[in-house]
Amino acid sequence: MVDVDYKVYTTSDKLNNLGWQPRKLEETLTDSVEYFERPGLLQDADGEPSCRLPYFYRVNAEE
């Protein structure tokens, strides 16, 4: 991390010029859930809903 005395502004103009479009929130969330379902991260061995994410990620969510 470098501390500088000037502000750096970033834009997505280059991406937009290449035809990039942001995804809808619903599409992003749906794809995320499907991604975690495939390896079984959202259910236990019996198929019951569960959270098998590493402890580090669960700590903040439980607070």
Stockholm file with secondary structure:
# STOCKHOLM 1.0

chainA/1-63         MVDVDYKVYTTSDKLNNLGWQPRKLEETLTDSVEYFERPGLLQDADGEPSCRLPYFYRVNAEE
#=GR chainA/1-63 SS CCCCSSCCCCCSHHHHHTTCCCCCHHHHHHHHHHHHHTTTTTBCTTSCBCCCSCHHHHHHHHC
#=GC SS_cons        CCCCSSCCCCCSHHHHHTTCCCCCHHHHHHHHHHHHHTTTTTBCTTSCBCCCSCHHHHHHHHC
//
